[in-house]
Amino acid sequence: MRPGNHETIREPERTIPVYRTSEILVVGGGPAGVCAAISAARAGAEVTLVERYGCLGGLSTGGLVIWIDRMTDWEGQLVVGGLGKEITDACDAENALIGPPREQWGSKDKKLAAYWGMRTAGHRGTVNFSPTADPEILKLILNDMVREAGVQVLFHSWAVASLVEGNSVTGAIFESKEGRFAVRGGLSIDCSGDGDIFAGAGAEFENDFDSVSAHARLNTSFRFGNVDMRRFLDFRMIYPEKYSQLMREASSEDEWLTNTAFVTPNDTIALFLTPKFSGYSALKVSDLTEVEFRSRDTMRKVLAWYRANMPGFERAWIHDTASQIGTRHSRRLRGTRRVDIAQWREDGSSAESIGMCPGLSPEFSTLEIPFGVLLPEKLDGILAAGRNLSCDTTSHAALREIPECWVMGQAAGVGAALAIRSGRQVREIPVAEIQAELRRQGALVSRADCIPRDREN
Ligand SMILES: Cc1cc2nc3c(=O)[nH]c(=O)nc-3n(C[C@H](O)[C@H](O)[C@H](O)COP(=O)(O)OP(=O)(O)OC[C@H]3O[C@@H](n4cnc5c(N)ncnc54)[C@H](O)[C@@H]3O)c2cc1C
């Protein structure tokens, strides 16, 4: 095994086929990649999206991260529109979403905020639109959306190397059941979450992680079925002290037992986005392996404890474990812009905004995300969207969330399509052009696009 073994072998050089040449190559079919591919295709580009697994959605489906973080600000205004809104509307239309109705967004009513606080959508005494989705319906919706946009999708193909000519990325090499092949892209968008393509192409990045903060924690999420969630939620609501006492007892028995059960659109299924293990790197296979073992061992203990102690869980079963390990952070691009906490503290605005992220807490304004967080400082032919964006660790906690990955993906797709259409480098395109196309696609680009609640019809 790798640790301690420094032996190497030399792989023979080989000639590989070019499977496809496409105007735009998107690597990774998670929240960012799907939106990048759809928006680029809707802007008129020919797009190939390549994903290592067999479904779309990345962590938001395969990782069971089905709690979509806040899409509204602290006043209840929608700040994430565009494709993110289309996706949540489509889930809602298929009864695959649980979240507060629009008229309750921003409400400070204590009872409402407490009710939704138990259902992932009440924070700091405010009702937010931060719904929870059914991952299987979400996969179907994303399939429909890429097909309707005319995106060429290749599943079961893992990017293993970047193609670079001079200072420009020209595609990637993939490993598959058919062996190795290349896909050439006029422009590539790295939506692997881990920055596999820009790192392979030599772009600068940050990959700091520590063993104490939640920033880089890893875990494999899971769901329990045959649960009576209504009884559980009533218990939490009516007897908060008893619930807290139970959780304290769990933690004194074993620190990893204190896992919160979250709602899902199905009230017989509970979601666990824990336990969060720190001190592991998402870029080391031995660490990833250990986290898979530890997560499932812990899940077994959590099941036994919940069955024995928690109202509503007496007859619970393991419904499933995530097919994708939960990686919060690995690499972050060094972009032409880097969001840091100072931007939030000033007033969060940016003239180069391509979309928004609601304030970290009510004290912070909504952040306007500058396009430069997606654009490498020096390397051409590539953009990076999603959790591998350019920012500091504090900002990353908010900007890596699913709504923001939808936002960044859509902007990257539009930027790439405009560059291809006009034969320019992405960095030569005035941000105003990208903003105009995003607005044409229904995105909320800056605070000026938000409609105050009292002016909504
Ligand atoms: C446990 C946990 C809890 C979280 N909780 C929340 C929450 O409550 N709300 C919220 O909004 N967000 C939450 N997040 C964050 C959010 O899920 C992610 O940050 C977001 O999904 C990132 O989207 P992405 O598209 O950048 O990357 P990903 O979702 O990771 O998607 C990347 C895609 O690229 C593919 N890929 C990767 N490498 C390659 C390769 N080399 N070749 C081909 N394909 C590749 C992957 O298979 C995947 O489909 C949580 C994350 C974790 C881990």
Ligand as a Chemical Component Dictionary entry (heavy atoms), coordinates in Angstrom:
data_LIG
# 
_chem_comp.id                   LIG 
_chem_comp.type                 NON-POLYMER 
_chem_comp.pdbx_formal_charge   0 
_chem_comp.three_letter_code    LIG 
# 
loop_
_chem_comp_atom.comp_id 
_chem_comp_atom.atom_id 
_chem_comp_atom.alt_atom_id 
_chem_comp_atom.type_symbol 
_chem_comp_atom.charge 
_chem_comp_atom.model_Cartn_x 
_chem_comp_atom.model_Cartn_y 
_chem_comp_atom.model_Cartn_z 
_chem_comp_atom.pdbx_ordinal 
LIG C1  C1  C 0 -22.016 15.904 4.371   1  
LIG C2  C2  C 0 -22.269 17.183 3.655   2  
LIG C3  C3  C 0 -23.322 17.987 4.042   3  
LIG C4  C4  C 0 -23.625 19.133 3.317   4  
LIG N1  N1  N 0 -24.704 19.848 3.673   5  
LIG C5  C5  C 0 -25.202 20.777 2.814   6  
LIG C6  C6  C 0 -26.481 21.345 3.015   7  
LIG O1  O1  O 0 -27.145 21.055 4.017   8  
LIG N2  N2  N 0 -26.951 22.207 2.084   9  
LIG C7  C7  C 0 -26.227 22.541 0.973   10 
LIG O2  O2  O 0 -26.725 23.305 0.129   11 
LIG N3  N3  N 0 -24.977 22.045 0.764   12 
LIG C8  C8  C 0 -24.457 21.166 1.648   13 
LIG N4  N4  N 0 -23.229 20.604 1.437   14 
LIG C9  C9  C 0 -22.360 21.123 0.355   15 
LIG C10 C10 C 0 -22.758 20.669 -1.050  16 
LIG O3  O3  O 0 -23.330 19.391 -1.040  17 
LIG C11 C11 C 0 -21.547 20.626 -1.994  18 
LIG O4  O4  O 0 -20.618 21.604 -1.715  19 
LIG C12 C12 C 0 -22.048 20.772 -3.458  20 
LIG O5  O5  O 0 -22.791 19.614 -3.795  21 
LIG C13 C13 C 0 -20.875 20.942 -4.396  22 
LIG O6  O6  O 0 -21.324 20.885 -5.727  23 
LIG P1  P1  P 0 -20.265 20.680 -6.898  24 
LIG O7  O7  O 0 -21.025 20.571 -8.162  25 
LIG O8  O8  O 0 -19.213 21.709 -6.779  26 
LIG O9  O9  O 0 -19.537 19.309 -6.520  27 
LIG P2  P2  P 0 -20.105 17.840 -6.279  28 
LIG O10 O10 O 0 -21.498 17.851 -5.758  29 
LIG O11 O11 O 0 -19.067 17.157 -5.472  30 
LIG O12 O12 O 0 -20.141 17.233 -7.742  31 
LIG C14 C14 C 0 -18.947 16.946 -8.438  32 
LIG C15 C15 C 0 -19.257 15.928 -9.510  33 
LIG O13 O13 O 0 -18.086 15.693 -10.270 34 
LIG C16 C16 C 0 -17.872 14.290 -10.415 35 
LIG N5  N5  N 0 -16.429 14.091 -10.517 36 
LIG C17 C17 C 0 -15.504 14.352 -9.576  37 
LIG N6  N6  N 0 -14.264 14.078 -10.038 38 
LIG C18 C18 C 0 -14.428 13.639 -11.307 39 
LIG C19 C19 C 0 -13.519 13.189 -12.297 40 
LIG N7  N7  N 0 -12.196 13.162 -12.077 41 
LIG N8  N8  N 0 -14.017 12.779 -13.499 42 
LIG C20 C20 C 0 -15.355 12.807 -13.734 43 
LIG N9  N9  N 0 -16.273 13.215 -12.823 44 
LIG C21 C21 C 0 -15.802 13.634 -11.620 45 
LIG C22 C22 C 0 -18.458 13.695 -9.149  46 
LIG O14 O14 O 0 -18.794 12.324 -9.304  47 
LIG C23 C23 C 0 -19.685 14.592 -8.923  48 
LIG O15 O15 O 0 -20.828 14.118 -9.608  49 
LIG C24 C24 C 0 -22.836 19.498 2.194   50 
LIG C25 C25 C 0 -21.743 18.709 1.829   51 
LIG C26 C26 C 0 -21.454 17.573 2.559   52 
LIG C27 C27 C 0 -20.300 16.746 2.136   53 
# 
loop_
_chem_comp_bond.comp_id 
_chem_comp_bond.atom_id_1 
_chem_comp_bond.atom_id_2 
_chem_comp_bond.value_order 
_chem_comp_bond.pdbx_ordinal 
LIG C1  C2  SING 1  
LIG C2  C3  SING 2  
LIG C2  C26 DOUB 3  
LIG C3  C4  DOUB 4  
LIG C4  N1  SING 5  
LIG C4  C24 SING 6  
LIG N1  C5  DOUB 7  
LIG C5  C6  SING 8  
LIG C5  C8  SING 9  
LIG C6  O1  DOUB 10 
LIG C6  N2  SING 11 
LIG N2  C7  SING 12 
LIG C7  O2  DOUB 13 
LIG C7  N3  SING 14 
LIG N3  C8  DOUB 15 
LIG C8  N4  SING 16 
LIG N4  C9  SING 17 
LIG N4  C24 SING 18 
LIG C9  C10 SING 19 
LIG C10 O3  SING 20 
LIG C10 C11 SING 21 
LIG C11 O4  SING 22 
LIG C11 C12 SING 23 
LIG C12 O5  SING 24 
LIG C12 C13 SING 25 
LIG C13 O6  SING 26 
LIG O6  P1  SING 27 
LIG P1  O7  DOUB 28 
LIG P1  O8  SING 29 
LIG P1  O9  SING 30 
LIG O9  P2  SING 31 
LIG P2  O10 DOUB 32 
LIG P2  O11 SING 33 
LIG P2  O12 SING 34 
LIG O12 C14 SING 35 
LIG C14 C15 SING 36 
LIG C15 O13 SING 37 
LIG C15 C23 SING 38 
LIG O13 C16 SING 39 
LIG C16 N5  SING 40 
LIG C16 C22 SING 41 
LIG N5  C17 SING 42 
LIG N5  C21 SING 43 
LIG C17 N6  DOUB 44 
LIG N6  C18 SING 45 
LIG C18 C19 SING 46 
LIG C18 C21 DOUB 47 
LIG C19 N7  SING 48 
LIG C19 N8  DOUB 49 
LIG N8  C20 SING 50 
LIG C20 N9  DOUB 51 
LIG N9  C21 SING 52 
LIG C22 O14 SING 53 
LIG C22 C23 SING 54 
LIG C23 O15 SING 55 
LIG C24 C25 DOUB 56 
LIG C25 C26 SING 57 
LIG C26 C27 SING 58 
# 
